[in-house]
Amino acid sequence: MGACATVPTSGPAALVGTWTNTLGTVWTVNPAGTFQVDLTKGGKPDVWGHYSVSGNTLTISEVRGKTPKACKHPATYRFNRMGDQLHFTLVSDPCKLRIQNVTQPWTKK
């Protein structure tokens, strides 16, 4: 019988890694509470910032980069991780572009 690796389903460890969504966006979540996003598929970050996690709730803050003004404000999402799949549900976010991206299904690279 082979051993199965346990994948974290809550807390910051559940989000750490590089993820892609169905729009082709690449989101790298670092263990130190920072992230970067490649929206243009150019291989370089277009957006970066800080995040915090409490249980299954993600809060994105201090966003910088090529985004509309509303996207520079904090956002909150609940998440559900199952294996290499990640899904977010909107709690609060003034940014339509971010909502469109974050609420897509994500797959760990």
C-alpha positions in Angstrom: 0.0 0.0 0.0 1.4 3.4 -1.0 1.4 6.4 1.4 -0.8 9.4 0.6 0.5 12.9 1.2 -1.8 15.0 3.2 -2.8 18.3 1.5 -3.7 21.2 3.9 -7.3 22.4 3.4 -7.2 25.4 5.6 -4.8 28.1 6.9 -2.1 29.7 4.9 -0.4 26.4 3.9 -3.5 25.5 1.8 -2.9 28.5 -0.5 0.9 28.5 -0.8 2.2 27.6 -4.3 1.6 28.6 -7.9 -1.9 28.3 -9.3 -3.6 28.8 -12.7 -7.2 29.5 -13.4 -9.4 28.9 -16.5 -8.6 32.4 -17.8 -4.9 31.6 -17.9 -4.0 33.9 -14.9 -1.0 32.7 -12.8 -1.2 33.4 -9.1 1.9 32.7 -6.9 1.1 32.7 -3.2 4.2 32.9 -1.0 4.5 31.5 2.6 5.6 34.9 3.9 2.1 36.5 3.3 2.8 38.0 -0.1 1.5 37.1 -3.6 2.1 38.0 -7.2 -0.2 37.7 -10.2 0.6 37.4 -13.9 -2.6 38.6 -15.7 -1.2 39.0 -19.1 0.6 35.6 -19.4 3.8 37.5 -20.0 5.8 35.7 -17.3 6.2 38.8 -15.2 3.9 39.9 -12.3 1.3 42.5 -13.1 -0.1 42.7 -9.6 1.4 42.0 -6.2 0.5 42.5 -2.6 -0.1 41.0 0.9 -2.6 38.5 2.2 -3.7 36.9 5.5 -5.6 33.7 6.2 -7.8 32.8 9.1 -9.2 29.2 8.8 -10.8 29.2 5.3 -11.0 33.0 4.8 -8.5 34.9 2.7 -8.0 38.6 3.0 -6.1 40.4 0.2 -4.6 43.8 1.0 -2.0 46.3 0.0 -2.4 45.5 -3.7 0.0 47.3 -6.2 0.3 47.0 -9.9 -1.7 47.5 -13.1 -5.2 47.4 -11.7 -8.2 49.7 -11.5 -8.4 51.9 -8.4 -11.1 49.7 -6.8 -8.7 46.8 -6.9 -6.3 48.5 -4.6 -8.8 48.1 -1.7 -8.9 45.0 0.5 -11.0 41.9 -0.5 -12.2 38.9 1.4 -13.0 35.4 0.0 -13.7 32.0 1.5 -11.9 29.1 0.0 -12.2 25.4 -0.4 -9.2 23.3 -1.4 -9.5 19.7 -2.5 -6.2 18.2 -3.6 -4.8 20.3 -6.4 -8.0 22.2 -6.9 -8.9 25.5 -5.2 -12.3 27.4 -5.3 -13.1 30.8 -3.9 -16.5 32.3 -2.8 -16.9 36.1 -2.7 -17.4 37.6 0.8 -16.5 41.3 0.0 -14.6 42.8 -2.9 -15.0 46.2 -4.6 -13.0 45.1 -7.7 -14.9 43.5 -10.6 -11.7 42.4 -12.3 -10.4 40.5 -9.2 -13.8 38.9 -8.6 -13.8 37.6 -12.2 -10.4 36.1 -11.7 -10.5 34.8 -8.1 -13.9 33.1 -8.5 -12.6 30.9 -11.4 -11.5 27.4 -10.6 -7.8 27.2 -9.8 -5.4 24.3 -10.3 -2.0 24.0 -8.6 1.0 23.9 -11.0 
